[in-house]
């Protein structure tokens, strides 16, 4: 017996077929219509429904490239279940190269939204109801904000039992237990019974090849764990689990001379940077408050007093963390012949 059609936004996709469904959004004030394309891969065989989304923040573009490469993978021809892929959720912000919507709201603090709400509220309502609520699980792809960088990491509410094996299967260098904040896509989806993994890697408005490849590999790993793709290889290297994280802030305003890099293992009282004025009249150190690994960092050296400069995660798994960093630098993190690789973006 043939698998039933998949219905979304008034469209029907037959088993074994792929389609792009354009979900209508509020138009521009120039009378220009706006759509959010949803790529649907409806497998011939039964299985779960997974959605993968990117650019909820319009300037976070690494995920857009991850999704482009995901859709090119030949394994999808043998997909079990259904894959819903939205390369660009915040179409308005993406067009303007902006994190926010034209109404200056953060879409990822506007969920679940309202049908008659603000522009952000309406977009949140549409995405949640037309895409997310059709799925069993989700993976939402993010980067750090502008002038900031994130080490590739998975954030998940590890108290949700069904998420634990998927978060581990993704095999990002770092795994962080993180409860979903109010107003976020994760929180709204969790209320509706759709658990979500968040992948954070790289910085806004920049492609980072390492982050892109780890993200692509991670999604394929999760799909294998869910039974959507066949397993053909050895288990991935486990993530380093962080017990907690904390931002270290600038002690004064000035120009920061950074000493520590993303991914560095640091010890308590290590000097991470110096902050001084342009005339060279003294400097104040930024020191690590505990042992850990740098999972986020400001890239812009101009800082105000109290500005978050380094994001440090506590971990005792130092040898595992070092293995991940070595793999990222050496390239063997990506030695997976069954994933179609492309020329590196430079």
N, C-alpha and C positions, 0 to 999 in steps of 0.2 A: 504494500500500500504506500502510495507516494506521501511524502511529508506535506502537511498543509502549507498553504501560502503564508508568507509573513506580511502582516498589515501594519503600515505606518503612515500617518498623515494622509490618509485616503488612498494610498497606493498599495498594491499587492505585488509581492515578489515571489515567484515560484521557487520551489526547492531546486538547488543547483544553479541559481542565477544570481547575477549581481546587478545592482541598479543604483542610481544617484537620485535621491528624493530631495527636492528643494522645498524647505519649510519657509513659509512667508513670514517676514519680520516687518515691523513698522518701517515705512519708506522714508526717504530723505525729503527735506523740504523743497527740493528741486523737482518733485514729482517722480523721482527715480525709485523704482521698486528695489527692495533688498530681500535676498534669500539667504538661508543658511543651508548649504548642501550637506546632506547626510548620505554617506556611502554605506550601502547595505550588501553584505555577502551572506546569502541564505544557503547554508550547506544542504546537501542531499540527505544527510543522516541527522537523526535527532541529537540534541545536545543543548547546552546552556546558551543564553544570550549575553554577550559581553559588549559593552560600549567603551570606546576609547575616544577621548576628547582632548583638544588642545586649544590654546589661545583664548581661554576664559578671560585672561588678561591679554589685551590686544597686542602688546609689545613682546610677549613671550613666544618666540617663534621657533625654538628648538623642536617643540612638539609637532609643529606643522611638518617639518622635514622627517621626523620619526614616522609620522602617519603616512606620508608619501611613500616612504620605503616599505612600510608594512603592507600597503596595498599592492606592492609589486611582488610580494613573496609568492612563489609558485605553490607552497604548501596549502594556500587558501583554497586551491582547487579540490582538496580532500577534506575540507572543513567539516567538523561535526558541530551542529548548532548554528548560531547566527552571530555575525559580527556587525555592530553598528559603529561607524567611524565618522567623527565630526572634526575635520582638520581645523576649522576656525569657528569657534562659538561666538566670540565677540567680534562680529564682522565689522562693526562701526569702529571700534578701537584699533583693529588690525589695519583698516584702511587709513587711519590717521596716525599709525605708528605710536599709539598711546595705550597705556595700561587701562585707562578708564573709558567710559562711554561718553558721548557728547553731553549728557546731563551731569557729568563730572562725578558720577557714582562708580564705585567698585562693584562690578558684577558679582564677584565672589564674596560679597557681604550683603547681597540683595536677594538671596534665595530664602524661601521658595517663590517669592515674587507674587504678583497679583495680575489678573487679566486686565484690570482697569487701573493699574498702578503707574509709576514712573516708567520711563523708557527702560531703565535697568530692571525694574520689577516685571515689566512685560516680557523682556527677553528671558529673564530667569524663569518665569512661568512657562513660557513656550518650550524652552529647552528641557525643563524638568518633566513636563507632561508629554511632549511629543517624542522625546528620545529616552531620557533616563528611566522613566517608569515602564518602558518596554523591556528593560534589561534585568538580568539577575545579579550582575556585578558590573563594576566600572573601573577604568583606569584614567585618571585625569592628569595631564602632562603640564608641568609648570617650569619656570626658571626663577632665578632671583629677580629682584627689581632692577631698574636701570642703575648702572654704575656699581652693581653688586654681583657677586658670583657665588654659586652653590656647588659644593661637591655632590656628585650624583648620589641620591638618597631616596629611599622610600619612606613615606609617612603613612601610618595606618593606626587605627584604633585596635590594638592587639587584644582588647577585651572582647572583640567580636570574633568568635571562634572560627567562623568560616573564612575570615580574612587571613588568619595566621599562616596557613600553608601557602597561600598565594603570595603574601608579602615575602615569605622566605624564598619561594620559588623564583621571584623576580631577580634575586641575587645582585642587587645594587651593592656597592661597597659599604653603604651604611643603611641601617634599618632603625627608624625612630618610632617609638610608641607615641602617638599624638592623637588626643581626642579632637574631634572636629569642632571648629569654632562656630558659634552662632552666626547664621546668615550665609555660611559657606555652602557650596554645592555638596560637599561631603556630608554636612549636617542634615541638609534637607533630604538628600537621597537616603541617608541612614533611617530617617523617620519613616520613609516610604518602603523600607526593607530592601534597599539596594546598596550593599556595602561598596565602598570605593577605596582604592589605593591611589595615593598622590605621589607622582614621581617629580622630584625637584632636581634640576641640574642646569648649570651654566648661568648665563646672564641674559637680560632683556636685549632685544634687537641685535643679537649676535648668534651665528651658528657656531656650536662647539662640537667638533667631530667626535671626540671621546664620549661626550654626553649623549649624542645622537645614537651612537652604536650601542652603548650600554642600554639605552632606552629601548631600542628595537629588539635587542636580544632579550631584555627583561619581559617585554610583552609576549614574545614567542614562548618564553619559559612559562609564563602564567597560563597561556592558552594550552600548553602541554599539560600542566598541572590540572587544569579544568577538564581535560579529556577532549578538547576541541581539535588538537593536533596530535599526531602520533609522537611517541617518545623514541628517539633514535640515538641518544647519546648519554654519557655519564652525567650524574647530578652536578649542578653548578656549584662553585665555591660559595659557602654560606656568607651572609652579610655579617658585618660587625654590628652588634646590637648596642645602641647607646642607652644608658640608664637615664640620662637627663641631659638637657642642653641649656646654655646660657649665653647671652650676648655680653661682650665686654665693650664698655663705652669710653669715649675720649674724655680724659680728665680736664681738658681745656680746649678752647678753639685755636685753630692754627693749621699748619701744614704737616701732615702725617708722613713720616719716613718709614715705610713698611719694611719689616724684617722677616716676618713669617708668611708663608704661602699657604694656599688652599691645600688641604690634605696633610699638612705637617702635624706630626705628633709632638705635643708640647708638654712640659712639666710645670708644676706650680711655681710661680715667680719668674718664669721665663719672660724675657722682654720680647714683646711681639712687634712693637713699633715705638717711635719717638714722635712727640708732637711739639712743634716749636713755631716761632714766628718767622716771617720772611727775612728779618734782619739778623737772624742767628743769635738772638739774645736769650739763650737758654732753651732747654728742651725737657719735656716731661715724658717718662716712659709709660707705655701701656703694657701691663703685665698680665700673665695668665693667672686666674684665681685658683686653678686646679689642674691636675693632669688630664689630658684628653687629646682630641683631634680637632683641627680647624675644619668645620664643615660649611662655613660661610664667611665671606670677607667683603668689605667695601673696597672698591677699586679706585675710587676718586680720592686723591690725597688731601683734599680740602675738607676739613671737618669742623663741626661746631661742638662745643662742650656738651657732653651727654649723648652725642651721636653714637649709634651702634656701629662698631668697626669690625669686630671679630665675633663669629658665632662658633662656640666651642662645645663639643659633645663629650661627656664623660664615658669612658670605656676602659675595661681591663683587657680587652682582646687586642692588645697592641700588635702581636705577631700576625694575626689575621688581617688587621688593618694595613700593616706594611705589605702583606702579600697582595692585597687589592691595589695599593698604590703602585707597586712594582709592575703588576699586570697592566695597569692603565698606561704607564710610561713605556712598557716594552711592546705593547700591542697584542700580547697573547690573550688578552681579555676578549678578543674578537675572533679567535680561531675556530669558527663554527662553519664548516663547509656547507651545511644545509641551509644557511641563511645567505641570501643573495647580497653580497657587498658591492658597493659602488666606489668609484674613485673618491679619495678623501677630499673633503672641502677644506681649502686653505685660504 
